[in-house]
Each structure stands twice: as structure tokens, then as C-alpha cells.
Amino acid sequence: MKVIKTGNTSWENRHETFVEDIKDLYELGNEDNLDALNSYNDATKGFQALIHDAITTQTPLRSLGAGWSWMKIATVNNGVMLDTKPLNTAFDITANSVSPAYTGDAEHLLFAQSGKAIWELGQHLRQRNLSLKTSGASAGQTIAGAIGTGAHGSAFDFGAVQDFVVGLHIIVGPNRHVYLERASAPVVSDAFIQNLQTELVQDDDLFNAALVSFGSFGIIHGVMVEAEDLFLLESYLRRMPYDDSLKAMMQTLDFSTANLPCGNERPFHFAVMLNPYDKDNGAYVTTMYKRPFVPGYQPPVDNAAGIGPGDDAACFIGTLTQVIPALVPVVVNEVIKTSLTLHDKQFGTLGEIFNNTILRGKLLSAAIGIPISYVNQVADLMLNINKTVGPFTGIFAFRFVKQTKATLGFTRFDHTCVLELDAPYSNETYNFYTQVWKMLEDENIPFTCHWGKVNELFPERIARMYGPAVDQWIAARNKLLDADSLKVFTNSILQQWGLDKVLP
Ligand SMILES: Cc1cc2nc3c(=O)[nH]c(=O)nc-3n(C[C@H](O)[C@H](O)[C@H](O)COP(=O)(O)OP(=O)(O)OC[C@H]3O[C@@H](n4cnc5c(N)ncnc54)[C@H](O)[C@@H]3O)c2cc1C
């Protein structure tokens, strides 16, 4: 594996909202004089050597994906950050690599190196007439980075990104790497394990814990992805009255009496944006319906502001700057007017609709998971708090995600409504977030926070959110990593969250 020591002693996240002092940043790369498999296995050895050095020199290590997160989860103070993005090979899986016990379609499997970006995965699959099952609104994250925080879209009958992952190849120490999959859903054959020269571990609890583990379960080297046949989305963005009918759909995801663009057909994707400064003119409602892939459709194009049909507020709110309170409604209304174009019957593949890889402006973003039964209570509370603690320089966006199997996946309710709060970087925005979390606690509303977006988590809050799942996650981490590796893959935020516990 190529290891280029950049000598950088500080690192800034992609949104330029924090800087971390580090010992070094290593750019990693596959050796190009080897074939794909040998190069992959050479990188495994390279990772093991890096962990060995880290233990010897007592230097913490952290894998970096695309650097899109707002929290210091991909960084390690005075440690070494590993830029894994260039490690982006993908292997199509042949029948020989699949266990006879696998119940899915072997043709739908793809094994990707951790640095493969979501958009790259989509392009690779497209060549095989396949598609990812879901993604976030944007597609610039790496696959390991996206699952590392539980990134999601609004495919409310499917789940989040980690929910299409069925195997993880993890370098857990200088002398051990494992291929981890669920015992209840075996996928790979002995031949696959031999090709990777690894050890097969089939364990539901370990696998579910490792899925959303923000870099603290070692280095994820490869990810087995379960894709599906290429499909089209038929997309609509309409303004609809923010009335009892819409509120009922948001609270139940029951579309049996819906008056959406395709009547009461259950959408694949459903999302609502509420602009508190223009709500009387209706909410912005996105509905997308799954259709068989048929060539000859007109693919989506961005509007004059560079915004496409799948883009969310994170794609455009960053162009705002904090203004005096009296001007907030004006600037928010203006950015919505120039950014959002209503559309009807726009077709595109998942990768064409959710294709954004560009970051615009100095944006902050927080995402709060709540059970859907609370969505309207929370929406009312948000509109109220906006009058007292706000005005918030952004909008309230609601997406919907099916329950994840990941132990610490933040989309943990039967159906989670993810309330998204994107706004310009400012003290006012941070303060608004703080007050919203406090308000939810005061009102006894169960909630979780996106691990990669702005949050204020501490052990008691995490315990309230996840209950016994916290101890299960800690036990899994302690089972997979030995004492030296636990230390190497601990950073300040893991300590702050109380998730760094070493069990006797
Ligand atoms: C414009 C924009 C739009 C966004 N839209 C969405 C959205 O629609 N839905 C959503 O849920 N989120 C969204 N996010 C948040 C984003 O998806 C998450 O923060 C995601 O985790 C970032 O992925 P990344 O590749 O940048 O990973 P990073 O931020 O670099 O890292 C995330 C975590 O993964 C770990 N990690 C990375 N690679 C490895 C590896 N090889 N092995 C072990 N651990 C690893 C890191 O250590 C870190 O803990 C958005 C962010 C931006 C900037």
C-alpha cells in the first residue's frame, strides 16, 4: 500500500467548521503494479503495519472518509489520520465467492474498498444494470464514512445506508483482520475468505455493532454491498397545504387516502420541507415512486442555482450568512426561491437523482431522529421555539427512515422521522440547536442525534437514547479489539461520549 506522509499537523473538515491538531495525515493508495486482489491484500498488510507502528509509538489512529462530518469523529488529537478515499477498488462477486446458505441473489453483490464514494458505487453498479437500494441526498461520502455515522435518505420502507451492507472486512489489530457478517444471514464462501486471507466471524451482535461505529472498531477495509436491479424514480416536488391531511401522512406513513401526485400509491421516498417564514403558502413535499428501468427518459438536470431534484437543504442553505433577526425571513425566503424548482414526473435513477458531491458555503447541520408518532408535536414545538429562541436561519426538513439493525444507528425507532436543521455557521445556530435538544428533553420526547452532524452528546444523554444498546456496542468493541487496539482507535469524542470503556 502506498503511504504518503503529508506532514500536515492540522486538519479541517470539509465544511471548515473546526480544525484539529494532529501528528500527521497519511494519504493512502493501492499499489498499481499488482492486480486488484493482490493490491487489496497488500493494503490489508499495510494497514496492519500502520496499526503496529501506532501501538509501538503510542499514537492514536483514525480513518478518514470524505471528511464531510461536522463532529470530530474522523480526527484524532495529536494522532495520525489515514485518508482512505483513494482506496476505492470494487470487486464483482462470482458464484464461487458466495455461500450456498446465502438467500439473496449473488448477482446483486459487490465488494467495495472502504474509500469508494457513494457516487462511484452507483456508477459501478449502473454498468451492471444494478443500483444501490438507497443513499443520502448527496453522494460524496465514502461507503465506510457513510455507514460510520448511519447516513440515510428517505426511503422509508428500506432504511439507511448501512442497511444494505451485508459484510465488513475489518483490520482490528496488527495481527488480526476479520470478515464479519451476520450468523443469521451468511453471505460469503470459504473461497472468498481464502482470497482475502482473512478469518470469518459470523455474529449478529458484533456485525450490528460494527456497522455504525464512527471509526472506533478498527479500520474497515472492505464492505459487502447488496444492490438491486436498476430502477427509475419518478419524482415530484410540489407545494401542498400544511394541513391535517399532510400531517396525518407524516405521523403515520399511511398513504391509503393520500392525495399525492400518484394518488394513494405508497411512495418510495417522501420528504417534507417546512419554511417557517412562508408556511401559509404550503410545505414543499417531495414524493418519489419506484418504476422499472426503461431507457429513453430525460435524465434530471440542475436548475440555474445548481440544485437538482434530489438535493436537500444542506445543498443550498450554506450559501446564506447569518443576518440580523429582522432579516432572517427575507433571506430564507429568497434562498428558497432561487434554489428550489418545483418539478413533476421527473425520471432518473437513484444515482442520477441523489448525485450532489459539492459543498456550498460554511454550513452547519443537525439531524434529530424522533419516532414518527411525535412528528407533529415536534413540528409545532419547533414553530414555537423559533419565535422565542429563533429566528432560525433555515428551514425544518422532515425525512423518514425505516428502523435500522445497527446497534447504535440513530434511525432506531420503528420508523424514524429525521428532523433536519441546516443553517449558516454562527453562534446563533449552535445556540438554537442547544435549545431544541433541551426542549425535546423537557417535553420528554424520545430522540436521537445524527452522529456525524452537529450534536451535543454525553453519556447520560446517550444512555437515555439507546438504553442497553450502549453496553452491547461497548461489549462488541471489546470483543473485537484487544487492549492495545482499543487504545489506538480511541479519540477524544469517543471518551466524551463514554463509549471508550475498556472491559476487564
Ligand atoms: C452536503 C452534505 C450532505 C449530507 N447529506 C446527508 C444525508 O442526506 N443524510 C445523512 O444521513 N447524512 C448526510 N450528511 C452527513 C454525512 O453523510 C455523514 O457525516 C457521513 O458520515 C460522511 O461520510 P464521509 O465519507 O465524509 O466520512 P467522514 O466524515 O470522513 O467520517 C465519518 C466516520 O466514518 C469513519 N470512517 C471513515 N472511513 C473509515 C474506514 N475506512 N474505517 C473505519 N472508519 C471509517 C470516520 O473515522 C468517522 O468516524 C451530509 C453531509 C454533507 C456535507
The ligand as an SDF file (V2000), in Angstrom:
LIG
                    3D

 53 58  0  0  0  0  0  0  0  0999 V2000
  -23.5410   18.3340    1.8410 C   0  0  0  0  0  0  0  0  0  0  0  0
  -23.8090   17.2290    2.8120 C   0  0  0  0  0  0  0  0  0  0  0  0
  -24.9500   16.4780    2.6840 C   0  0  0  0  0  0  0  0  0  0  0  0
  -25.2270   15.4430    3.5760 C   0  0  0  0  0  0  0  0  0  0  0  0
  -26.3700   14.7380    3.4080 N   0  0  0  0  0  0  0  0  0  0  0  0
  -26.6560   13.7440    4.2690 C   0  0  0  0  0  0  0  0  0  0  0  0
  -27.8290   12.9620    4.1290 C   0  0  0  0  0  0  0  0  0  0  0  0
  -28.6060   13.1490    3.1880 O   0  0  0  0  0  0  0  0  0  0  0  0
  -28.0700   12.0010    5.0560 N   0  0  0  0  0  0  0  0  0  0  0  0
  -27.2270   11.7600    6.0880 C   0  0  0  0  0  0  0  0  0  0  0  0
  -27.5140   10.8820    6.8990 O   0  0  0  0  0  0  0  0  0  0  0  0
  -26.0950   12.4560    6.2270 N   0  0  0  0  0  0  0  0  0  0  0  0
  -25.8060   13.4490    5.3640 C   0  0  0  0  0  0  0  0  0  0  0  0
  -24.6390   14.1540    5.5270 N   0  0  0  0  0  0  0  0  0  0  0  0
  -23.7130   13.7430    6.6040 C   0  0  0  0  0  0  0  0  0  0  0  0
  -22.7260   12.6870    6.0640 C   0  0  0  0  0  0  0  0  0  0  0  0
  -23.4010   11.7140    5.3020 O   0  0  0  0  0  0  0  0  0  0  0  0
  -22.0470   11.9380    7.2050 C   0  0  0  0  0  0  0  0  0  0  0  0
  -21.3830   12.8480    8.0280 O   0  0  0  0  0  0  0  0  0  0  0  0
  -21.0600   10.8690    6.6920 C   0  0  0  0  0  0  0  0  0  0  0  0
  -20.6310   10.0960    7.7710 O   0  0  0  0  0  0  0  0  0  0  0  0
  -19.8720   11.4860    5.9980 C   0  0  0  0  0  0  0  0  0  0  0  0
  -19.1600   10.4910    5.2960 O   0  0  0  0  0  0  0  0  0  0  0  0
  -17.6150   10.7210    4.9540 P   0  0  0  0  0  0  0  0  0  0  0  0
  -17.2200    9.7530    3.9200 O   0  0  0  0  0  0  0  0  0  0  0  0
  -17.3530   12.1430    4.6880 O   0  0  0  0  0  0  0  0  0  0  0  0
  -16.9540   10.2680    6.3200 O   0  0  0  0  0  0  0  0  0  0  0  0
  -16.1020   11.1090    7.3820 P   0  0  0  0  0  0  0  0  0  0  0  0
  -16.8960   12.2760    7.8210 O   0  0  0  0  0  0  0  0  0  0  0  0
  -14.7500   11.3490    6.8530 O   0  0  0  0  0  0  0  0  0  0  0  0
  -16.0420   10.0180    8.5510 O   0  0  0  0  0  0  0  0  0  0  0  0
  -17.2000    9.5950    9.2120 C   0  0  0  0  0  0  0  0  0  0  0  0
  -16.8360    8.4840   10.2030 C   0  0  0  0  0  0  0  0  0  0  0  0
  -16.5160    7.3020    9.4600 O   0  0  0  0  0  0  0  0  0  0  0  0
  -15.2640    6.8110    9.9040 C   0  0  0  0  0  0  0  0  0  0  0  0
  -14.5810    6.1500    8.8020 N   0  0  0  0  0  0  0  0  0  0  0  0
  -14.3550    6.6210    7.5610 C   0  0  0  0  0  0  0  0  0  0  0  0
  -13.6900    5.7110    6.8280 N   0  0  0  0  0  0  0  0  0  0  0  0
  -13.4750    4.6420    7.6430 C   0  0  0  0  0  0  0  0  0  0  0  0
  -12.8300    3.4080    7.4790 C   0  0  0  0  0  0  0  0  0  0  0  0
  -12.2480    3.0390    6.3400 N   0  0  0  0  0  0  0  0  0  0  0  0
  -12.8080    2.5570    8.5440 N   0  0  0  0  0  0  0  0  0  0  0  0
  -13.3760    2.8840    9.7090 C   0  0  0  0  0  0  0  0  0  0  0  0
  -13.9990    4.0580    9.9130 N   0  0  0  0  0  0  0  0  0  0  0  0
  -14.0540    4.9140    8.8920 C   0  0  0  0  0  0  0  0  0  0  0  0
  -14.5010    8.0350   10.3800 C   0  0  0  0  0  0  0  0  0  0  0  0
  -13.4670    7.7000   11.2910 O   0  0  0  0  0  0  0  0  0  0  0  0
  -15.6180    8.8220   11.0360 C   0  0  0  0  0  0  0  0  0  0  0  0
  -15.7750    8.3810   12.3550 O   0  0  0  0  0  0  0  0  0  0  0  0
  -24.3190   15.1620    4.6340 C   0  0  0  0  0  0  0  0  0  0  0  0
  -23.1470   15.8990    4.7500 C   0  0  0  0  0  0  0  0  0  0  0  0
  -22.8800   16.9210    3.8560 C   0  0  0  0  0  0  0  0  0  0  0  0
  -21.6180   17.6840    3.9830 C   0  0  0  0  0  0  0  0  0  0  0  0
  1  2  1  0
  2  3  1  0
  2 52  2  0
  3  4  2  0
  4  5  1  0
  4 50  1  0
  5  6  2  0
  6  7  1  0
  6 13  1  0
  7  8  2  0
  7  9  1  0
  9 10  1  0
 10 11  2  0
 10 12  1  0
 12 13  2  0
 13 14  1  0
 14 15  1  0
 14 50  1  0
 15 16  1  0
 16 17  1  0
 16 18  1  0
 18 19  1  0
 18 20  1  0
 20 21  1  0
 20 22  1  0
 22 23  1  0
 23 24  1  0
 24 25  2  0
 24 26  1  0
 24 27  1  0
 27 28  1  0
 28 29  2  0
 28 30  1  0
 28 31  1  0
 31 32  1  0
 32 33  1  0
 33 34  1  0
 33 48  1  0
 34 35  1  0
 35 36  1  0
 35 46  1  0
 36 37  1  0
 36 45  1  0
 37 38  2  0
 38 39  1  0
 39 40  1  0
 39 45  2  0
 40 41  1  0
 40 42  2  0
 42 43  1  0
 43 44  2  0
 44 45  1  0
 46 47  1  0
 46 48  1  0
 48 49  1  0
 50 51  2  0
 51 52  1  0
 52 53  1  0
M  END
$$$$
